[in-house]
């Protein structure tokens, strides 16, 4: 893989952790409140191994078969795996059996399938609701207005643990505009908590806007390019 080396990934990973620490400190938060997910879609198994060797514990994947191959290659129980892509009904069984988190639940039918298919031998599957907070037809998610109904439905399912909300807002270069999108998601979650739901997770922020996300309360940031370099095509 062109430009790939274990040392380059370790160096980038350290730089991302430093960014997280600075952003958290600036927001009056403890850096430990923010967990880093390495978005490893389309990255090689060797790159994932290098990131794991450098200390990265959480990996986010969009494509099921690619993810399963990496899980098998890395070995059992060596990392936490997050499904962050669009989830199809015919893929829920494998996701329920193999992943620790799903960030992209946007309808009750998917959640019901995940709950039924989560093995009893495993802890409940951690899930986040994907909210469509921008007016972009290319992105998935439930509307903010419909989020509360979906959240209460998911919270009642026995093999799932509803943790919080996720969003991929429209790309912005202005930090103030970035923060405005993330604030919308944080306020939506605060309203759900006030309505009695015990939510502790905001999955938001990527390589280009993680500082703004952390300033607005992100607890999980999903970073790909800043760790692994440009994604192979």
C-alpha positions, -999 to +999 in steps of 0.1 A: +000+000+000+016+032-012+028+055+016+018+030+043+041+023+073+035+014+109+054+044+121+034+069+100+001+055+114+015+057+150+026+093+144-008+103+130-026+085+158-006+104+184-013+137+166-051+130+167-050+121+204-032+154+210-059+173+190-086+156+211-068+165+243-064+201+233-100+204+222-113+188+254-092+210+276-103+241+257-139+231+263-134+225+300-137+188+296-114+159+305-098+143+275-108+109+288-144+118+281-138+115+244-131+082+228-115+079+194-129+055+167-105+049+138-126+047+106-108+019+088-131+013+058-112+005+027-080+003+047-059-029+046-057-054+074-020-044+078-030-008+084-056-019+110-030-041+127-005-011+128-032+011+144-040-015+169-003-020+177-001+018+183-028+016+209-061+022+189-088+001+204-120+011+185-125+007+147-154+019+126-164+000+095-191+007+068-191-025+048-199-058+064-179-083+045-148-061+046-152-057+083-156-094+090-124-102+071-105-077+093-121-090+125-110-125+116-076-113+106-070-093+138-082-121+160-111-124+185-116-099+213-087-077+204-106-045+195-141-029+197-159-028+164-184-001+154-207-004+124-211+031+111-225+026+076-259+024+062-274-009+075-295-031+053-321-056+067-303-086+052-271-077+070-285-073+105-278-108+117-240-107+112-239-072+126-258-082+157-235-112+162-201-096+155-202-059+164-200-041+197-217-009+185-240+002+157-242+039+150-266+040+121-300+028+133-326+050+117-358+029+119-375+007+144-377-023+121-339-025+119-336-021+157-361-049+162-341-072+139-308-064+157-325-071+191-339-105+180-306-115+164-282-104+192-269-136+209-279-141+245-243-150+253-232-114+245-239-082+263-267-060+248-257-043+215-248-007+220-267+015+194-269+051+184-297+066+164-285+083+132-302+117+129-305+135+096-297+170+107-288+184+073-309+188+042-288+164+021-305+137+001-273+116+000-273+110+037-294+087+059-310+092+092-343+098+110-356+134+111-351+153+143-389+155+147-392+117+146-362+109+168-380+108+202-406+082+190-378+060+176-357+064+207-385+053+230-391+023+208-355+012+208-351+017+245-378-009+251-360-036+231-344-063+253-311-070+235-301-035+227-287-006+248-296+027+234-266+049+241-272+081+222-273+099+188-250+101+158-250+125+129-229+134+098-237+171+093-231+190+060-194+198+055-185+232+068-152+250+070-163+277+094-159+264+130-189+284+141-211+267+115-196+233+124-205+239+160-241+250+151-248+216+136-233+197+164-252+218+189-284+209+173-277+172+179-266+178+215-297+198+222-319+170+207-302+145+230-306+167+260-343+168+253-345+130+252-327+128+285-351+152+300-379+130+288-365+101+308-340+083+285-306+076+299-283+085+270-246+091+274-232+092+239-229+117+211-211+102+181-201+132+160-170+148+146-145+136+120-110+145+108-119+180+097-143+191+125-135+171+156-126+202+176-160+217+170-178+184+179-159+181+211-167+217+220-204+207+217-201+176+238-190+147+215-181+115+234-171+095+203-153+110+173-149+090+141-116+097+124-102+081+093-079+102+071-061+119+099-050+085+112-046+063+081-039+090+055-058+092+022-083+064+017-073+039-010-097+039-040 
